[in-house]
């Protein structure tokens, strides 16, 4: 069991980070992509599937829960694929790329959000 977890967790982390960064950055009411799995409206305490824009009746949308759920599903798929691959193949893959995706996701989000800090 430990061998499977040690192979699956890095794949989950990479899949989660690789999905979450663009999902967070590119989702919007006029977005062509439906990144969140669902939308929550706290004003009316209602959940709706996919990307739903808010209005005066239902209030502002909250997409964060949908982004987390979508990223978790992508991470789970990556973990399942990694656990099905031969152990030797995943060892070489993780040794060379375990930090590449999280660092790239951080750099992407930092670049995207730096406008808030006047940079």
Biopython code that builds the backbone (N, CA, C, O; Angstrom):
import numpy as np
from Bio.PDB.StructureBuilder import StructureBuilder

atoms = [
    (1, "UNK", "N", (0.821, -1.201, 0.000)),
    (1, "UNK", "CA", (0.000, 0.000, 0.000)),
    (1, "UNK", "C", (0.863, 1.263, 0.000)),
    (1, "UNK", "O", (0.516, 2.243, -0.658)),
    (2, "UNK", "N", (1.971, 1.253, 0.721)),
    (2, "UNK", "CA", (2.831, 2.426, 0.769)),
    (2, "UNK", "C", (3.450, 2.733, -0.589)),
    (2, "UNK", "O", (3.634, 3.898, -0.944)),
    (3, "UNK", "N", (3.771, 1.688, -1.346)),
    (3, "UNK", "CA", (4.347, 1.915, -2.675)),
    (3, "UNK", "C", (3.345, 2.584, -3.607)),
    (3, "UNK", "O", (3.703, 3.468, -4.386)),
    (4, "UNK", "N", (2.099, 2.161, -3.522)),
    (4, "UNK", "CA", (1.071, 2.761, -4.371)),
    (4, "UNK", "C", (0.854, 4.216, -3.979)),
    (4, "UNK", "O", (0.755, 5.082, -4.848)),
    (5, "UNK", "N", (0.780, 4.494, -2.683)),
    (5, "UNK", "CA", (0.575, 5.868, -2.221)),
    (5, "UNK", "C", (1.759, 6.753, -2.594)),
    (5, "UNK", "O", (1.573, 7.910, -2.972)),
    (6, "UNK", "N", (2.966, 6.223, -2.491)),
    (6, "UNK", "CA", (4.144, 7.029, -2.827)),
    (6, "UNK", "C", (4.221, 7.318, -4.322)),
    (6, "UNK", "O", (4.879, 8.277, -4.726)),
    (7, "UNK", "N", (3.573, 6.521, -5.138)),
    (7, "UNK", "CA", (3.526, 6.793, -6.576)),
    (7, "UNK", "C", (2.330, 7.663, -6.941)),
    (7, "UNK", "O", (2.410, 8.479, -7.860)),
    (8, "UNK", "N", (1.224, 7.492, -6.227)),
    (8, "UNK", "CA", (-0.003, 8.195, -6.584)),
    (8, "UNK", "C", (-0.024, 9.634, -6.071)),
    (8, "UNK", "O", (-0.531, 10.519, -6.761)),
    (9, "UNK", "N", (0.510, 9.888, -4.890)),
    (9, "UNK", "CA", (0.410, 11.237, -4.324)),
    (9, "UNK", "C", (1.123, 12.303, -5.156)),
    (9, "UNK", "O", (0.544, 13.365, -5.382)),
    (10, "UNK", "N", (2.352, 12.070, -5.623)),
    (10, "UNK", "CA", (2.972, 13.101, -6.474)),
    (10, "UNK", "C", (2.160, 13.381, -7.740)),
    (10, "UNK", "O", (2.070, 14.527, -8.181)),
    (11, "UNK", "N", (1.573, 12.341, -8.321)),
    (11, "UNK", "CA", (0.753, 12.545, -9.521)),
    (11, "UNK", "C", (-0.489, 13.359, -9.187)),
    (11, "UNK", "O", (-0.901, 14.216, -9.969)),
    (12, "UNK", "N", (-1.089, 13.093, -8.024)),
    (12, "UNK", "CA", (-2.244, 13.871, -7.588)),
    (12, "UNK", "C", (-1.863, 15.339, -7.424)),
    (12, "UNK", "O", (-2.580, 16.224, -7.891)),
    (13, "UNK", "N", (-0.745, 15.600, -6.767)),
    (13, "UNK", "CA", (-0.308, 16.972, -6.524)),
    (13, "UNK", "C", (-0.028, 17.707, -7.826)),
    (13, "UNK", "O", (-0.401, 18.870, -7.981)),
    (14, "UNK", "N", (0.621, 17.039, -8.749)),
    (14, "UNK", "CA", (0.931, 17.667, -10.037)),
    (14, "UNK", "C", (-0.346, 17.933, -10.832)),
    (14, "UNK", "O", (-0.509, 19.016, -11.393)),
    (15, "UNK", "N", (-1.243, 16.963, -10.885)),
    (15, "UNK", "CA", (-2.507, 17.155, -11.601)),
    (15, "UNK", "C", (-3.356, 18.260, -10.995)),
    (15, "UNK", "O", (-3.961, 19.056, -11.714)),
    (16, "UNK", "N", (-3.398, 18.303, -9.660)),
    (16, "UNK", "CA", (-4.164, 19.330, -8.961)),
    (16, "UNK", "C", (-3.614, 20.715, -9.284)),
    (16, "UNK", "O", (-4.369, 21.615, -9.653)),
    (17, "UNK", "N", (-2.301, 20.887, -9.145)),
    (17, "UNK", "CA", (-1.680, 22.198, -9.388)),
    (17, "UNK", "C", (-1.795, 22.619, -10.845)),
    (17, "UNK", "O", (-2.047, 23.788, -11.138)),
    (18, "UNK", "N", (-1.611, 21.670, -11.760)),
    (18, "UNK", "CA", (-1.663, 21.993, -13.186)),
    (18, "UNK", "C", (-3.065, 22.429, -13.608)),
    (18, "UNK", "O", (-3.207, 23.227, -14.534)),
    (19, "UNK", "N", (-4.090, 21.923, -12.952)),
    (19, "UNK", "CA", (-5.456, 22.314, -13.295)),
    (19, "UNK", "C", (-5.877, 23.582, -12.562)),
    (19, "UNK", "O", (-6.514, 24.454, -13.153)),
    (20, "UNK", "N", (-5.531, 23.696, -11.290)),
    (20, "UNK", "CA", (-6.043, 24.788, -10.469)),
    (20, "UNK", "C", (-5.581, 26.171, -10.949)),
    (20, "UNK", "O", (-6.366, 27.119, -10.953)),
    (21, "UNK", "N", (-4.319, 26.287, -11.350)),
    (21, "UNK", "CA", (-3.795, 27.597, -11.748)),
    (21, "UNK", "C", (-4.571, 28.204, -12.922)),
    (21, "UNK", "O", (-5.029, 29.341, -12.805)),
    (22, "UNK", "N", (-4.738, 27.508, -14.034)),
    (22, "UNK", "CA", (-5.525, 28.129, -15.117)),
    (22, "UNK", "C", (-7.011, 28.215, -14.790)),
    (22, "UNK", "O", (-7.686, 29.132, -15.259)),
    (23, "UNK", "N", (-7.536, 27.287, -13.999)),
    (23, "UNK", "CA", (-8.952, 27.361, -13.624)),
    (23, "UNK", "C", (-9.220, 28.636, -12.847)),
    (23, "UNK", "O", (-10.207, 29.329, -13.096)),
    (24, "UNK", "N", (-8.352, 28.939, -11.920)),
    (24, "UNK", "CA", (-8.493, 30.153, -11.116)),
    (24, "UNK", "C", (-8.325, 31.399, -11.982)),
    (24, "UNK", "O", (-9.052, 32.376, -11.805)),
    (25, "UNK", "N", (-7.392, 31.374, -12.898)),
    (25, "UNK", "CA", (-7.047, 32.566, -13.658)),
    (25, "UNK", "C", (-7.998, 32.875, -14.798)),
    (25, "UNK", "O", (-8.228, 34.046, -15.101)),
    (26, "UNK", "N", (-8.552, 31.869, -15.433)),
    (26, "UNK", "CA", (-9.319, 32.104, -16.646)),
    (26, "UNK", "C", (-10.830, 32.005, -16.471)),
    (26, "UNK", "O", (-11.564, 32.260, -17.426)),
    (27, "UNK", "N", (-11.320, 31.645, -15.291)),
    (27, "UNK", "CA", (-12.757, 31.562, -15.091)),
    (27, "UNK", "C", (-13.331, 32.954, -14.905)),
    (27, "UNK", "O", (-12.782, 33.777, -14.172)),
    (28, "UNK", "N", (-14.422, 33.199, -15.567)),
    (28, "UNK", "CA", (-15.123, 34.474, -15.430)),
    (28, "UNK", "C", (-16.515, 34.345, -16.003)),
    (28, "UNK", "O", (-16.829, 33.359, -16.669)),
    (29, "UNK", "N", (-17.339, 35.323, -15.749)),
    (29, "UNK", "CA", (-18.725, 35.262, -16.215)),
    (29, "UNK", "C", (-18.819, 35.209, -17.735)),
    (29, "UNK", "O", (-19.788, 34.679, -18.277)),
    (30, "UNK", "N", (-17.823, 35.753, -18.424)),
    (30, "UNK", "CA", (-17.846, 35.741, -19.885)),
    (30, "UNK", "C", (-16.812, 34.766, -20.442)),
    (30, "UNK", "O", (-16.450, 34.851, -21.616)),
    (31, "UNK", "N", (-16.341, 33.855, -19.620)),
    (31, "UNK", "CA", (-15.304, 32.914, -20.029)),
    (31, "UNK", "C", (-15.843, 31.895, -21.033)),
    (31, "UNK", "O", (-16.997, 31.474, -20.960)),
    (32, "UNK", "N", (-14.983, 31.515, -21.962)),
    (32, "UNK", "CA", (-15.351, 30.485, -22.928)),
    (32, "UNK", "C", (-15.165, 29.084, -22.337)),
    (32, "UNK", "O", (-15.640, 28.102, -22.907)),
    (33, "UNK", "N", (-14.483, 28.993, -21.208)),
    (33, "UNK", "CA", (-14.217, 27.716, -20.571)),
    (33, "UNK", "C", (-15.084, 27.565, -19.326)),
    (33, "UNK", "O", (-15.368, 28.548, -18.641)),
    (34, "UNK", "N", (-15.498, 26.356, -19.037)),
    (34, "UNK", "CA", (-16.244, 26.085, -17.822)),
    (34, "UNK", "C", (-15.315, 25.346, -16.883)),
    (34, "UNK", "O", (-15.346, 24.117, -16.819)),
    (35, "UNK", "N", (-14.490, 26.076, -16.152)),
    (35, "UNK", "CA", (-13.485, 25.481, -15.286)),
    (35, "UNK", "C", (-14.043, 24.928, -13.985)),
    (35, "UNK", "O", (-13.639, 23.831, -13.600)),
    (36, "UNK", "N", (-14.951, 25.612, -13.273)),
    (36, "UNK", "CA", (-15.421, 25.043, -12.016)),
    (36, "UNK", "C", (-16.441, 23.928, -12.242)),
    (36, "UNK", "O", (-17.236, 23.981, -13.180)),
    (37, "UNK", "N", (-16.407, 22.928, -11.378)),
    (37, "UNK", "CA", (-17.362, 21.824, -11.465)),
    (37, "UNK", "C", (-18.767, 22.309, -11.129)),
    (37, "UNK", "O", (-19.751, 21.848, -11.707)),
    (38, "UNK", "N", (-18.845, 23.242, -10.192)),
    (38, "UNK", "CA", (-20.129, 23.813, -9.809)),
    (38, "UNK", "C", (-19.928, 25.231, -9.283)),
    (38, "UNK", "O", (-18.805, 25.655, -9.012)),
    (39, "UNK", "N", (-21.029, 25.951, -9.145)),
    (39, "UNK", "CA", (-21.030, 27.321, -8.640)),
    (39, "UNK", "C", (-21.934, 27.373, -7.411)),
    (39, "UNK", "O", (-23.016, 26.786, -7.395)),
    (40, "UNK", "N", (-21.474, 28.079, -6.390)),
    (40, "UNK", "CA", (-22.263, 28.245, -5.167)),
    (40, "UNK", "C", (-22.697, 29.699, -5.045)),
    (40, "UNK", "O", (-21.906, 30.616, -5.269)),
    (41, "UNK", "N", (-23.961, 29.897, -4.689)),
    (41, "UNK", "CA", (-24.499, 31.227, -4.450)),
    (41, "UNK", "C", (-24.846, 31.348, -2.970)),
    (41, "UNK", "O", (-25.900, 30.875, -2.546)),
    (42, "UNK", "N", (-23.970, 31.978, -2.174)),
    (42, "UNK", "CA", (-24.212, 32.042, -0.729)),
    (42, "UNK", "C", (-25.441, 32.856, -0.344)),
    (42, "UNK", "O", (-26.047, 32.601, 0.697)),
    (43, "UNK", "N", (-25.816, 33.824, -1.162)),
    (43, "UNK", "CA", (-26.970, 34.667, -0.832)),
    (43, "UNK", "C", (-28.264, 33.865, -0.799)),
    (43, "UNK", "O", (-29.140, 34.126, 0.025)),
    (44, "UNK", "N", (-28.383, 32.885, -1.696)),
    (44, "UNK", "CA", (-29.598, 32.060, -1.735)),
    (44, "UNK", "C", (-29.322, 30.627, -1.296)),
    (44, "UNK", "O", (-30.218, 29.784, -1.325)),
    (45, "UNK", "N", (-28.070, 30.346, -0.885)),
    (45, "UNK", "CA", (-27.655, 29.013, -0.426)),
    (45, "UNK", "C", (-28.008, 27.936, -1.459)),
    (45, "UNK", "O", (-28.685, 26.957, -1.148)),
    (46, "UNK", "N", (-27.535, 28.140, -2.690)),
    (46, "UNK", "CA", (-27.853, 27.232, -3.788)),
    (46, "UNK", "C", (-26.599, 26.864, -4.569)),
    (46, "UNK", "O", (-25.716, 27.695, -4.780)),
    (47, "UNK", "N", (-26.536, 25.600, -4.998)),
    (47, "UNK", "CA", (-25.429, 25.072, -5.804)),
    (47, "UNK", "C", (-25.948, 24.808, -7.211)),
    (47, "UNK", "O", (-27.058, 24.303, -7.381)),
    (48, "UNK", "N", (-25.149, 25.149, -8.221)),
    (48, "UNK", "CA", (-25.516, 24.862, -9.618)),
    (48, "UNK", "C", (-24.306, 24.278, -10.327)),
    (48, "UNK", "O", (-23.172, 24.671, -10.051)),
    (49, "UNK", "N", (-24.539, 23.347, -11.235)),
    (49, "UNK", "CA", (-23.451, 22.699, -11.970)),
    (49, "UNK", "C", (-22.812, 23.667, -12.947)),
    (49, "UNK", "O", (-23.498, 24.475, -13.573)),
    (50, "UNK", "N", (-21.511, 23.583, -13.072)),
    (50, "UNK", "CA", (-20.775, 24.362, -14.055)),
    (50, "UNK", "C", (-20.602, 25.819, -13.673)),
    (50, "UNK", "O", (-20.800, 26.213, -12.523)),
    (51, "UNK", "N", (-20.232, 26.595, -14.654)),
    (51, "UNK", "CA", (-19.995, 28.029, -14.492)),
    (51, "UNK", "C", (-21.309, 28.769, -14.675)),
    (51, "UNK", "O", (-21.915, 28.725, -15.746)),
    (52, "UNK", "N", (-21.741, 29.442, -13.630)),
    (52, "UNK", "CA", (-22.983, 30.214, -13.684)),
    (52, "UNK", "C", (-22.658, 31.624, -13.224)),
    (52, "UNK", "O", (-22.057, 31.820, -12.168)),
    (53, "UNK", "N", (-23.052, 32.591, -14.011)),
    (53, "UNK", "CA", (-22.815, 33.988, -13.641)),
    (53, "UNK", "C", (-23.878, 34.450, -12.653)),
    (53, "UNK", "O", (-25.016, 33.981, -12.675)),
    (54, "UNK", "N", (-23.490, 35.367, -11.798)),
    (54, "UNK", "CA", (-24.442, 35.915, -10.837)),
    (54, "UNK", "C", (-25.240, 37.063, -11.448)),
    (54, "UNK", "O", (-24.916, 37.569, -12.523)),
    (55, "UNK", "N", (-26.274, 37.452, -10.746)),
    (55, "UNK", "CA", (-27.067, 38.614, -11.150)),
    (55, "UNK", "C", (-27.706, 39.221, -9.899)),
    (55, "UNK", "O", (-27.416, 38.784, -8.786)),
    (56, "UNK", "N", (-28.557, 40.206, -10.067)),
    (56, "UNK", "CA", (-29.161, 40.883, -8.914)),
    (56, "UNK", "C", (-30.094, 39.969, -8.117)),
    (56, "UNK", "O", (-30.281, 40.176, -6.918)),
    (57, "UNK", "N", (-30.667, 38.985, -8.753)),
    (57, "UNK", "CA", (-31.608, 38.097, -8.079)),
    (57, "UNK", "C", (-30.908, 37.046, -7.223)),
    (57, "UNK", "O", (-31.285, 36.823, -6.072)),
    (58, "UNK", "N", (-29.891, 36.402, -7.787)),
    (58, "UNK", "CA", (-29.234, 35.295, -7.070)),
    (58, "UNK", "C", (-27.947, 35.701, -6.374)),
    (58, "UNK", "O", (-27.387, 34.913, -5.612)),
    (59, "UNK", "N", (-27.471, 36.900, -6.617)),
    (59, "UNK", "CA", (-26.271, 37.390, -5.941)),
    (59, "UNK", "C", (-24.991, 36.986, -6.652)),
    (59, "UNK", "O", (-25.027, 36.392, -7.730)),
    (60, "UNK", "N", (-23.862, 37.313, -6.043)),
    (60, "UNK", "CA", (-22.569, 36.993, -6.662)),
    (60, "UNK", "C", (-22.246, 35.504, -6.562)),
    (60, "UNK", "O", (-22.575, 34.856, -5.569)),
    (61, "UNK", "N", (-21.601, 34.970, -7.595)),
    (61, "UNK", "CA", (-21.249, 33.548, -7.568)),
    (61, "UNK", "C", (-19.963, 33.304, -6.774)),
    (61, "UNK", "O", (-19.132, 34.199, -6.617)),
    (62, "UNK", "N", (-19.821, 32.095, -6.285)),
    (62, "UNK", "CA", (-18.607, 31.666, -5.590)),
    (62, "UNK", "C", (-18.109, 30.420, -6.313)),
    (62, "UNK", "O", (-18.714, 29.353, -6.202)),
    (63, "UNK", "N", (-17.005, 30.550, -7.054)),
    (63, "UNK", "CA", (-16.500, 29.454, -7.872)),
    (63, "UNK", "C", (-15.407, 28.645, -7.192)),
    (63, "UNK", "O", (-15.037, 27.583, -7.692)),
    (64, "UNK", "N", (-14.882, 29.114, -6.069)),
    (64, "UNK", "CA", (-13.730, 28.471, -5.438)),
    (64, "UNK", "C", (-13.990, 26.999, -5.131)),
    (64, "UNK", "O", (-13.133, 26.157, -5.398)),
    (65, "UNK", "N", (-15.152, 26.677, -4.577)),
    (65, "UNK", "CA", (-15.461, 25.278, -4.258)),
    (65, "UNK", "C", (-15.448, 24.425, -5.524)),
    (65, "UNK", "O", (-14.969, 23.291, -5.507)),
    (66, "UNK", "N", (-15.966, 24.963, -6.601)),
    (66, "UNK", "CA", (-15.976, 24.236, -7.870)),
    (66, "UNK", "C", (-14.578, 24.028, -8.430)),
    (66, "UNK", "O", (-14.281, 22.977, -8.999)),
    (67, "UNK", "N", (-13.700, 25.049, -8.265)),
    (67, "UNK", "CA", (-12.317, 24.898, -8.724)),
    (67, "UNK", "C", (-11.612, 23.794, -7.947)),
    (67, "UNK", "O", (-10.911, 22.969, -8.533)),
    (68, "UNK", "N", (-11.798, 23.778, -6.626)),
    (68, "UNK", "CA", (-11.155, 22.770, -5.787)),
    (68, "UNK", "C", (-11.656, 21.375, -6.153)),
    (68, "UNK", "O", (-10.863, 20.440, -6.267)),
    (69, "UNK", "N", (-12.970, 21.233, -6.337)),
    (69, "UNK", "CA", (-13.529, 19.926, -6.699)),
    (69, "UNK", "C", (-13.026, 19.466, -8.066)),
    (69, "UNK", "O", (-12.683, 18.297, -8.238)),
    (70, "UNK", "N", (-12.981, 20.371, -9.030)),
    (70, "UNK", "CA", (-12.484, 20.019, -10.368)),
    (70, "UNK", "C", (-11.012, 19.629, -10.317)),
    (70, "UNK", "O", (-10.608, 18.631, -10.914)),
    (71, "UNK", "N", (-10.210, 20.417, -9.602)),
    (71, "UNK", "CA", (-8.780, 20.110, -9.493)),
    (71, "UNK", "C", (-8.556, 18.789, -8.768)),
    (71, "UNK", "O", (-7.642, 18.042, -9.115)),
    (72, "UNK", "N", (-9.382, 18.491, -7.764)),
    (72, "UNK", "CA", (-9.260, 17.221, -7.057)),
    (72, "UNK", "C", (-9.586, 16.047, -7.981)),
    (72, "UNK", "O", (-8.935, 15.005, -7.904)),
    (73, "UNK", "N", (-10.575, 16.200, -8.846)),
    (73, "UNK", "CA", (-10.894, 15.135, -9.808)),
    (73, "UNK", "C", (-9.757, 14.922, -10.803)),
    (73, "UNK", "O", (-9.408, 13.783, -11.114)),
    (74, "UNK", "N", (-9.183, 16.004, -11.298)),
    (74, "UNK", "CA", (-8.046, 15.889, -12.219)),
    (74, "UNK", "C", (-6.867, 15.219, -11.502)),
    (74, "UNK", "O", (-6.210, 14.346, -12.069)),
    (75, "UNK", "N", (-6.603, 15.627, -10.265)),
    (75, "UNK", "CA", (-5.535, 15.009, -9.488)),
    (75, "UNK", "C", (-5.792, 13.534, -9.256)),
    (75, "UNK", "O", (-4.867, 12.725, -9.318)),
    (76, "UNK", "N", (-7.042, 13.175, -8.988)),
    (76, "UNK", "CA", (-7.395, 11.770, -8.780)),
    (76, "UNK", "C", (-7.168, 10.945, -10.044)),
    (76, "UNK", "O", (-6.661, 9.826, -9.970)),
    (77, "UNK", "N", (-7.536, 11.483, -11.189)),
    (77, "UNK", "CA", (-7.298, 10.777, -12.458)),
    (77, "UNK", "C", (-5.795, 10.578, -12.683)),
    (77, "UNK", "O", (-5.363, 9.501, -13.093)),
    (78, "UNK", "N", (-5.004, 11.621, -12.414)),
    (78, "UNK", "CA", (-3.547, 11.505, -12.555)),
    (78, "UNK", "C", (-2.979, 10.463, -11.590)),
    (78, "UNK", "O", (-2.078, 9.706, -11.950)),
    (79, "UNK", "N", (-3.505, 10.427, -10.370)),
    (79, "UNK", "CA", (-3.042, 9.451, -9.382)),
    (79, "UNK", "C", (-3.374, 8.027, -9.813)),
    (79, "UNK", "O", (-2.562, 7.119, -9.636)),
    (80, "UNK", "N", (-4.544, 7.829, -10.369)),
    (80, "UNK", "CA", (-4.935, 6.498, -10.844)),
    (80, "UNK", "C", (-4.040, 6.066, -11.995)),
    (80, "UNK", "O", (-3.589, 4.921, -12.039)),
    (81, "UNK", "N", (-3.784, 6.970, -12.921)),
    (81, "UNK", "CA", (-2.902, 6.643, -14.046)),
    (81, "UNK", "C", (-1.502, 6.304, -13.546)),
    (81, "UNK", "O", (-0.891, 5.345, -14.017)),
    (82, "UNK", "N", (-0.993, 7.082, -12.597)),
    (82, "UNK", "CA", (0.350, 6.826, -12.052)),
    (82, "UNK", "C", (0.416, 5.492, -11.328)),
    (82, "UNK", "O", (1.434, 4.803, -11.390)),
    (83, "UNK", "N", (-0.651, 5.123, -10.649)),
    (83, "UNK", "CA", (-0.629, 3.846, -9.936)),
    (83, "UNK", "C", (-0.720, 2.659, -10.891)),
    (83, "UNK", "O", (-0.352, 1.542, -10.527)),
    (84, "UNK", "N", (-1.205, 2.892, -12.101)),
    (84, "UNK", "CA", (-1.279, 1.818, -13.096)),
    (84, "UNK", "C", (0.016, 1.665, -13.905)),
    (84, "UNK", "O", (0.260, 0.616, -14.501)),
    (85, "UNK", "N", (0.838, 2.714, -13.922)),
    (85, "UNK", "CA", (2.107, 2.649, -14.649)),
    (85, "UNK", "C", (3.113, 1.802, -13.881)),
    (85, "UNK", "O", (2.994, 1.645, -12.666)),
    (86, "UNK", "N", (4.100, 1.255, -14.581)),
    (86, "UNK", "CA", (5.148, 0.511, -13.882)),
    (86, "UNK", "C", (5.897, 1.411, -12.900)),
    (86, "UNK", "O", (6.083, 2.601, -13.157)),
    (87, "UNK", "N", (6.324, 0.838, -11.781)),
    (87, "UNK", "CA", (6.980, 1.603, -10.729)),
    (87, "UNK", "C", (8.245, 2.301, -11.217)),
    (87, "UNK", "O", (8.525, 3.436, -10.832)),
    (88, "UNK", "N", (8.982, 1.636, -12.039)),
    (88, "UNK", "CA", (10.243, 2.212, -12.539)),
    (88, "UNK", "C", (9.993, 3.465, -13.382)),
    (88, "UNK", "O", (10.755, 4.429, -13.314)),
    (89, "UNK", "N", (8.933, 3.442, -14.167)),
    (89, "UNK", "CA", (8.616, 4.602, -15.012)),
    (89, "UNK", "C", (8.229, 5.810, -14.164)),
    (89, "UNK", "O", (8.633, 6.933, -14.466)),
    (90, "UNK", "N", (7.455, 5.590, -13.113)),
    (90, "UNK", "CA", (7.028, 6.721, -12.289)),
    (90, "UNK", "C", (8.176, 7.271, -11.445)),
    (90, "UNK", "O", (8.210, 8.472, -11.178)),
    (91, "UNK", "N", (9.103, 6.438, -11.025)),
    (91, "UNK", "CA", (10.251, 6.918, -10.251)),
    (91, "UNK", "C", (11.067, 7.932, -11.046)),
    (91, "UNK", "O", (11.446, 8.977, -10.517)),
    (92, "UNK", "N", (11.336, 7.632, -12.300)),
    (92, "UNK", "CA", (12.103, 8.557, -13.135)),
    (92, "UNK", "C", (11.314, 9.838, -13.406)),
    (92, "UNK", "O", (11.880, 10.931, -13.429)),
    (93, "UNK", "N", (10.020, 9.697, -13.607)),
    (93, "UNK", "CA", (9.183, 10.856, -13.880)),
    (93, "UNK", "C", (9.145, 11.804, -12.686)),
    (93, "UNK", "O", (9.305, 13.012, -12.859)),
    (94, "UNK", "N", (8.939, 11.287, -11.487)),
    (94, "UNK", "CA", (8.841, 12.139, -10.293)),
    (94, "UNK", "C", (10.187, 12.755, -9.944)),
    (94, "UNK", "O", (10.257, 13.913, -9.532)),
    (95, "UNK", "N", (11.242, 11.990, -10.109)),
    (95, "UNK", "CA", (12.561, 12.531, -9.775)),
    (95, "UNK", "C", (12.914, 13.740, -10.637)),
    (95, "UNK", "O", (13.606, 14.651, -10.183)),
    (96, "UNK", "N", (12.443, 13.745, -11.867)),
    (96, "UNK", "CA", (12.803, 14.838, -12.765)),
    (96, "UNK", "C", (11.781, 15.973, -12.792)),
    (96, "UNK", "O", (12.112, 17.084, -13.207)),
    (97, "UNK", "N", (10.537, 15.713, -12.353)),
    (97, "UNK", "CA", (9.523, 16.751, -12.551)),
    (97, "UNK", "C", (8.668, 17.068, -11.333)),
    (97, "UNK", "O", (7.676, 17.784, -11.471)),
    (98, "UNK", "N", (8.997, 16.581, -10.170)),
    (98, "UNK", "CA", (8.125, 16.780, -9.012)),
    (98, "UNK", "C", (7.942, 18.252, -8.659)),
    (98, "UNK", "O", (6.877, 18.632, -8.171)),
    (99, "UNK", "N", (8.948, 19.090, -8.890)),
    (99, "UNK", "CA", (8.832, 20.496, -8.560)),
    (99, "UNK", "C", (8.507, 21.380, -9.751)),
    (99, "UNK", "O", (8.193, 22.556, -9.567)),
    (100, "UNK", "N", (8.572, 20.857, -10.953)),
    (100, "UNK", "CA", (8.362, 21.689, -12.141)),
    (100, "UNK", "C", (6.942, 22.252, -12.196)),
    (100, "UNK", "O", (6.772, 23.457, -12.380)),
    (101, "UNK", "N", (5.929, 21.417, -12.042)),
    (101, "UNK", "CA", (4.547, 21.887, -12.164)),
    (101, "UNK", "C", (4.161, 22.832, -11.031)),
    (101, "UNK", "O", (3.591, 23.885, -11.318)),
    (102, "UNK", "N", (4.436, 22.525, -9.754)),
    (102, "UNK", "CA", (4.079, 23.501, -8.716)),
    (102, "UNK", "C", (4.789, 24.850, -8.870)),
    (102, "UNK", "O", (4.185, 25.896, -8.632)),
    (103, "UNK", "N", (6.057, 24.833, -9.264)),
    (103, "UNK", "CA", (6.774, 26.098, -9.455)),
    (103, "UNK", "C", (6.208, 26.847, -10.659)),
    (103, "UNK", "O", (6.050, 28.067, -10.613)),
    (104, "UNK", "N", (5.906, 26.133, -11.720)),
    (104, "UNK", "CA", (5.311, 26.777, -12.894)),
    (104, "UNK", "C", (3.929, 27.345, -12.550)),
    (104, "UNK", "O", (3.584, 28.440, -12.994)),
    (105, "UNK", "N", (3.139, 26.609, -11.763)),
    (105, "UNK", "CA", (1.823, 27.104, -11.352)),
    (105, "UNK", "C", (1.963, 28.356, -10.492)),
    (105, "UNK", "O", (1.209, 29.314, -10.665)),
    (106, "UNK", "N", (2.922, 28.356, -9.568)),
    (106, "UNK", "CA", (3.156, 29.536, -8.730)),
    (106, "UNK", "C", (3.579, 30.727, -9.589)),
    (106, "UNK", "O", (3.066, 31.832, -9.413)),
    (107, "UNK", "N", (4.507, 30.508, -10.511)),
    (107, "UNK", "CA", (4.972, 31.602, -11.368)),
    (107, "UNK", "C", (3.824, 32.150, -12.220)),
    (107, "UNK", "O", (3.701, 33.361, -12.404)),
    (108, "UNK", "N", (2.999, 31.262, -12.728)),
    (108, "UNK", "CA", (1.852, 31.674, -13.529)),
    (108, "UNK", "C", (0.891, 32.528, -12.699)),
    (108, "UNK", "O", (0.477, 33.603, -13.133)),
    (109, "UNK", "N", (0.536, 32.045, -11.498)),
    (109, "UNK", "CA", (-0.396, 32.782, -10.648)),
    (109, "UNK", "C", (0.206, 34.104, -10.170)),
    (109, "UNK", "O", (-0.498, 35.112, -10.098)),
    (110, "UNK", "N", (1.490, 34.108, -9.846)),
    (110, "UNK", "CA", (2.136, 35.349, -9.431)),
    (110, "UNK", "C", (2.079, 36.370, -10.558)),
    (110, "UNK", "O", (1.751, 37.533, -10.323)),
    (111, "UNK", "N", (2.391, 35.951, -11.767)),
    (111, "UNK", "CA", (2.344, 36.847, -12.916)),
    (111, "UNK", "C", (0.920, 37.346, -13.146)),
    (111, "UNK", "O", (0.715, 38.517, -13.466)),
    (112, "UNK", "N", (-0.044, 36.478, -12.989)),
    (112, "UNK", "CA", (-1.433, 36.844, -13.232)),
    (112, "UNK", "C", (-1.941, 37.826, -12.180)),
    (112, "UNK", "O", (-2.676, 38.755, -12.513)),
    (113, "UNK", "N", (-1.565, 37.636, -10.928)),
    (113, "UNK", "CA", (-2.091, 38.438, -9.834)),
    (113, "UNK", "C", (-1.249, 39.666, -9.484)),
    (113, "UNK", "O", (-1.662, 40.462, -8.641)),
    (114, "UNK", "N", (-0.103, 39.840, -10.095)),
    (114, "UNK", "CA", (0.751, 40.959, -9.735)),
    (114, "UNK", "C", (0.113, 42.307, -10.050)),
    (114, "UNK", "O", (0.539, 43.323, -9.501)),
    (115, "UNK", "N", (-0.873, 42.345, -10.899)),
    (115, "UNK", "CA", (-1.569, 43.590, -11.214)),
    (115, "UNK", "C", (-2.231, 44.180, -9.962)),
    (115, "UNK", "O", (-2.397, 45.395, -9.863)),
    (116, "UNK", "N", (-2.606, 43.324, -9.011)),
    (116, "UNK", "CA", (-3.225, 43.804, -7.774)),
    (116, "UNK", "C", (-2.222, 44.560, -6.893)),
    (116, "UNK", "O", (-2.616, 45.378, -6.061)),
    (117, "UNK", "N", (-0.954, 44.287, -7.075)),
    (117, "UNK", "CA", (0.069, 44.903, -6.250)),
    (117, "UNK", "C", (0.810, 46.032, -6.986)),
    (117, "UNK", "O", (1.795, 46.568, -6.479)),
    (118, "UNK", "N", (0.336, 46.378, -8.157)),
    (118, "UNK", "CA", (0.918, 47.461, -8.922)),
    (118, "UNK", "C", (2.293, 47.135, -9.485)),
    (118, "UNK", "O", (3.101, 48.038, -9.702)),
    (119, "UNK", "N", (2.567, 45.872, -9.723)),
    (119, "UNK", "CA", (3.875, 45.463, -10.256)),
    (119, "UNK", "C", (3.857, 45.366, -11.770)),
    (119, "UNK", "O", (4.873, 45.035, -12.380)),
]
sb = StructureBuilder()
sb.init_structure("model")
sb.init_model(0)
sb.init_chain("A")
sb.init_seg("    ")
for serial, (resi, resn, name, xyz) in enumerate(atoms, 1):
    if name == "N":
        sb.init_residue(resn, " ", resi, " ")
    sb.init_atom(name, np.array(xyz, "f"), 0.0, 1.0, " ", f" {name:<3s}", serial, name[0])
structure = sb.get_structure()
